[in-house]
Amino acid sequence: MKGKYAVVADPACYPGTRVLRNKLNIVDPDMLEAAEAAFAATAVQSIEIGAPPFDLAYLCSLHRQLFDEVYDWAGMLRTVDIAKGATRFCISSRIEAEANRVLSQLDATDPTTLPRSAQIQLVAELYGELNMIHPFREGNGRTQRLFFEHWLLLNGLAVSWKHVSAGTWVAACIAAVSCDYAPLEEVFDSCITQIEEPSVDQDDD
């Protein structure tokens, strides 16, 4: 995908390119990026929220549903080590263990039992940690955001990304690489809201 990640001898790419092999046989990086976004946007409309646990299997299932029309390896953990700029993500041999560590903490926590500040801090730190694991070769961002949407919704919280600019989001994720979660906390504080229980009208009888 457009040389976003540095990988040594990546077997997932077409020979002599940084374009990932795909079911559409697209070798132009811009066309593949557009196709990936379009298929994922369509797929997300039909993905239903599943039952807990919110574990690695759940995350892989979301990735498969989002990208199965584009990649043969949709839903599979990456087997190569990747880096983006100066950021090196979790080595492939540690992905499963590290993801299980982060997601077990997430699945065991009800964020609504926490004060607002602690709630936002928890979400930001868990998101930042999972982002550093980057379990898939491509499509991590879309998959991870959808995963957090599902987890938060089942815990009575709604999240809307529409007012978060791409620049703000990228900067917050980059800051989290060095464990500076304040920018991510600001983002989540602005886009997470409590789902209000519907009021029940009572008869006067």
C-alpha positions as CSV (number, residue, x, y, z in Angstrom):
1,M,0.0,0.0,0.0
2,K,1.8,3.0,-1.3
3,G,5.0,2.4,0.6
4,K,3.4,3.2,3.9
5,Y,5.4,0.6,5.8
6,A,9.0,-0.4,5.5
7,V,9.4,-4.2,5.3
8,V,12.3,-6.3,4.3
9,A,11.6,-8.8,1.5
10,D,7.8,-8.6,2.0
11,P,6.2,-11.7,0.4
12,A,2.8,-10.0,0.6
13,C,3.7,-7.5,-2.1
14,Y,3.9,-7.8,-5.8
15,P,7.5,-8.4,-6.9
16,G,9.5,-5.2,-7.3
17,T,6.7,-3.1,-5.7
18,R,5.4,-2.1,-2.3
19,V,1.8,-2.8,-3.5
20,L,0.2,-5.6,-1.5
21,R,-1.1,-8.6,-3.4
22,N,-4.8,-8.3,-3.6
23,K,-7.9,-10.1,-5.0
24,L,-8.5,-7.3,-7.4
25,N,-5.1,-7.6,-9.0
26,I,-4.6,-3.8,-8.7
27,V,-0.9,-2.8,-8.9
28,D,-1.4,0.9,-8.7
29,P,-1.1,2.0,-5.0
30,D,-3.6,4.9,-5.3
31,M,-6.2,2.7,-7.0
32,L,-5.7,0.0,-4.4
33,E,-6.0,2.5,-1.5
34,A,-9.3,3.8,-3.0
35,A,-10.7,0.3,-3.5
36,E,-9.8,-0.8,0.0
37,A,-11.5,2.2,1.5
38,A,-14.6,1.7,-0.7
39,F,-15.0,-2.0,0.1
40,A,-14.4,-1.4,3.8
41,A,-17.0,1.4,3.9
42,T,-19.5,-0.9,2.3
43,A,-18.7,-3.9,4.6
44,V,-19.0,-1.9,7.8
45,Q,-22.7,-1.2,7.1
46,S,-23.5,-4.9,7.5
47,I,-21.2,-5.8,10.4
48,E,-23.2,-6.4,13.6
49,I,-21.9,-6.0,17.1
50,G,-21.0,-9.4,18.4
51,A,-21.1,-10.8,21.9
52,P,-18.1,-10.5,24.3
53,P,-15.3,-11.4,24.8
54,F,-13.7,-8.5,23.0
55,D,-10.5,-10.5,22.3
56,L,-8.1,-11.1,19.5
57,A,-10.5,-13.5,17.8
58,Y,-13.1,-10.7,17.7
59,L,-10.5,-8.2,16.3
60,C,-9.5,-10.7,13.6
61,S,-13.1,-11.3,12.7
62,L,-13.7,-7.6,12.2
63,H,-10.6,-7.3,10.0
64,R,-11.8,-10.3,7.9
65,Q,-15.3,-8.8,7.4
66,L,-13.9,-5.4,6.4
67,F,-11.2,-6.6,4.0
68,D,-12.2,-10.1,2.8
69,E,-13.1,-8.7,-0.7
70,V,-9.6,-7.2,-1.1
71,Y,-7.1,-9.5,0.6
72,D,-6.7,-13.3,0.9
73,W,-5.1,-12.7,4.3
74,A,-7.9,-10.6,5.7
75,G,-8.3,-11.6,9.4
76,M,-4.9,-13.1,9.7
77,L,-2.1,-11.7,11.9
78,R,0.9,-10.4,10.0
79,T,4.0,-12.5,9.8
80,V,6.5,-9.8,8.9
81,D,8.0,-7.0,11.0
82,I,6.9,-3.5,9.9
83,A,7.8,0.1,10.5
84,K,6.3,3.4,9.6
85,G,8.8,6.3,9.5
86,A,10.7,6.1,12.8
87,T,8.1,4.0,14.4
88,R,8.7,0.2,14.6
89,F,5.6,-1.8,15.5
90,C,5.5,-5.0,17.6
91,I,7.6,-7.8,16.2
92,S,5.5,-10.4,14.5
93,S,6.5,-13.2,16.9
94,R,5.0,-11.2,19.8
95,I,1.8,-10.0,18.3
96,E,-0.5,-12.6,19.7
97,A,0.9,-12.4,23.3
98,E,0.9,-8.6,23.4
99,A,-2.6,-8.3,21.8
100,N,-3.9,-10.8,24.3
101,R,-2.4,-8.9,27.2
102,V,-4.0,-5.6,26.1
103,L,-7.3,-7.0,25.1
104,S,-7.7,-9.1,28.2
105,Q,-7.5,-5.8,30.2
106,L,-10.0,-4.1,27.9
107,D,-12.5,-7.0,28.0
108,A,-12.4,-7.2,31.8
109,T,-13.1,-3.5,32.3
110,D,-16.4,-1.7,32.3
111,P,-15.4,1.9,31.5
112,T,-18.7,3.3,32.8
113,T,-17.8,2.4,36.4
114,L,-14.9,4.9,36.2
115,P,-15.0,8.6,36.7
116,R,-14.9,10.5,33.4
117,S,-11.2,11.4,33.5
118,A,-10.2,7.8,34.4
119,Q,-12.5,6.5,31.7
120,I,-11.0,8.6,29.0
121,Q,-7.4,7.9,30.2
122,L,-8.1,4.1,30.1
123,V,-9.5,4.2,26.6
124,A,-6.6,6.3,25.3
125,E,-4.0,4.1,26.8
126,L,-5.5,0.9,25.6
127,Y,-6.0,2.3,22.1
128,G,-2.4,3.6,22.0
129,E,-1.0,0.2,23.1
130,L,-3.1,-1.8,20.6
131,N,-2.0,0.6,17.9
132,M,1.6,-0.1,18.6
133,I,1.0,-3.8,18.2
134,H,-0.4,-3.2,14.7
135,P,-1.5,-6.9,14.3
136,F,-2.4,-6.8,10.6
137,R,-0.4,-6.0,7.5
138,E,-2.9,-3.3,6.5
139,G,-6.2,-2.0,7.7
140,N,-5.3,-1.7,11.4
141,G,-6.8,1.8,11.8
142,R,-10.2,1.0,10.5
143,T,-10.4,-2.3,12.3
144,Q,-9.2,-0.9,15.6
145,R,-11.7,2.0,15.5
146,L,-14.6,-0.3,14.8
147,F,-13.5,-2.7,17.6
148,F,-13.5,0.2,20.1
149,E,-16.9,1.4,18.8
150,H,-18.3,-2.1,19.5
151,W,-16.7,-2.4,23.0
152,L,-17.8,1.1,24.0
153,L,-21.4,0.7,22.7
154,L,-21.9,-2.5,24.6
155,N,-20.7,-0.6,27.7
156,G,-23.3,2.2,27.2
157,L,-20.9,4.6,25.4
158,A,-21.2,6.1,21.9
159,V,-18.2,7.3,19.9
160,S,-18.3,9.6,16.9
161,W,-15.2,10.3,14.8
162,K,-16.8,12.8,12.4
163,H,-15.4,15.9,14.1
164,V,-11.9,14.5,14.5
165,S,-9.7,15.7,11.7
166,A,-7.2,13.3,10.1
167,G,-4.3,15.6,11.1
168,T,-5.4,15.6,14.8
169,W,-5.9,11.9,14.8
170,V,-2.5,11.1,13.3
171,A,-0.7,13.5,15.6
172,A,-2.4,11.9,18.6
173,C,-1.4,8.4,17.6
174,I,2.2,9.5,16.9
175,A,2.3,11.0,20.4
176,A,1.1,7.8,21.9
177,V,4.1,6.0,20.5
178,S,6.2,7.6,23.2
179,C,3.5,7.0,25.8
180,D,2.2,10.6,25.6
181,Y,-1.5,9.8,25.7
182,A,-2.7,13.4,26.4
183,P,-3.6,14.1,22.7
184,L,-5.5,10.8,22.4
185,E,-7.3,11.6,25.7
186,E,-8.4,15.0,24.2
187,V,-9.7,13.2,21.1
188,F,-11.6,10.6,23.0
189,D,-13.0,13.2,25.4
190,S,-14.4,15.0,22.5
191,C,-16.0,12.1,20.7
192,I,-17.2,9.7,23.5
193,T,-20.6,10.3,25.0
194,Q,-22.8,8.4,27.5
195,I,-25.8,6.7,25.9
196,E,-28.9,8.0,27.7
197,E,-31.5,5.6,28.8
198,P,-34.9,6.2,27.1
199,S,-37.3,7.9,29.5
200,V,-40.4,5.8,30.4
201,D,-43.7,7.6,30.7
202,Q,-45.7,6.6,33.7
203,D,-49.5,6.7,33.9
204,D,-51.0,8.8,36.6
205,D,-53.4,6.0,37.6
